């Protein structure tokens, strides 16, 4: 096959160590793989023009995009680069080239701008780990002081470490994000959520130090001190995350006084560790994470053909293949359903975190004893074989599900697998996939009385892999009431959008503990 030498050029500013690269549909452009993207080289005096020469098939249309990132040498000899994508172009219609001669020059103008439209997005977790540390007043103040002379002090906190760091602050008055901190850190406010985002290639060997400063400078300030108001430090070792076996939780750290080895108090730090999806690579052919098309309202089948556990009359049970097919046949553009994992890690479709097991035998309608159990404690095969009921239906004294399922065919059975749903429902019907996760209420209780659940990274890796491998051209949106799940979904993949669900001000549903889930109220 004849080829063409194409010289491409694009302009864009980069940070130290960062490069611009190009990736596209043909083999010489990496086949949409970020690991095989072609690195451009700075040209000119300002260093903001990047160029390279690519050999592509002559007369064949090739699609391509530019990205900014870090290209790190592989840990194995001769292996591909470890590529961290910081920013990439996400136009629905990527750039194209169709070379006809032996040589061609293409000036693509400014990075991110194609057909006069600026469309870029941040990258996802490819090989790096992201650690988020949070300080907030969801329960009580994150800082507890025992030293008498600091009892009435207000503190500013600064995190010091050597890896890429971003600080975010969320409050009712707005959202701020910055890459640097004031010399004496940021103040702690009851209505504010302070978050530190750390990106690292070595997540288990970080030493993170919180420095504490008095916000109100008083008699304790030492004249000529390099850091006026500095009172102490608290140290967090990232290896403790691995030792705990948890990817999210709370670490309580002692605050050591500046001039002694005595503790002056403690600080409570929430942590979240996010890792790349294991065994699956996202390509760069398309992205809908921020895509929004102005169009008329769509019909969405809630749990398929609607909620049925509390209904007096229903033709098909909710969250079954039959229900989803019924919604599709009646013109639903999307169907909405809830997904979580069985004990043996099979993604299954069911609304509640718990279900009720009947101990009565089939066709025996004289006795009925029910036991409520977490769905996560039953294997996929057990869920298919046992006689089950919806926990919410039992609370409403509605055992219709139990009495009517004696002779149900497969499509009417509860607990279909997510794979079965992809296979059974036409591709033109979109999916709104709600990811089930436990939530803590403001009164301290937990959804489904479950205070512990799956490893969050493992849970999402299994579900996301299933969707990414079977999604095809189907329109898909994820949703969840848990903000950390939403964050992880956004960081683990680059294709589908995630919707953060909130219940607003409600008399029906209890308020959640997490300050990010609480409704905004006028002062």
Buried (B, 14 or more C-beta within 10 A) or exposed (E): EEBBBBEBBBBBEBEEEBBBBBBBBBEBBBBBBBBBBBBBEBBEEEEBBBBBEBEBBBEBEBBBBBBBBBBBEEEEEEEBBBBBBBBBBBBEEBBEBEBEEEEBEBEBEEBBBBEEEEBBBBBBBBBBBBBBBBBBBBBEBBBEBEBEEBEEBBBBBBBEBEBBBBBBBBBEEEEEEEEEBEEBBBBBBEEBBBBBBBBBBEBBEBEBEBBBBBBEEEEBBEEEEEBBBBBBBBEBBBEBBEEEEBBBBEBEBBBBBBEEEEBBBBBBBBBBBBBBBEEEEBBBBBBBBEBEEEEEEEEEBBBBBBBBBEEEEBEBBBBBBBBBBBBBEEEBBBBBBBBBBBBEBBBBBBBBBBBBBBEBEEEEEEEBEBEBBBBBEBEBEBBBEEBBBBBBBBEEEBBBBBEEBEEBEEBBBBBBBBBBBBEBBEEEBBBBBBBBBBBBBBEEEBBBEBEEBBEBBBBBBBBBBBBBEBBEEBBBBBBBBBBBBBBBBBBBBBBBBBEBEBBEEEEEEBBBBBBBBBEEEEE
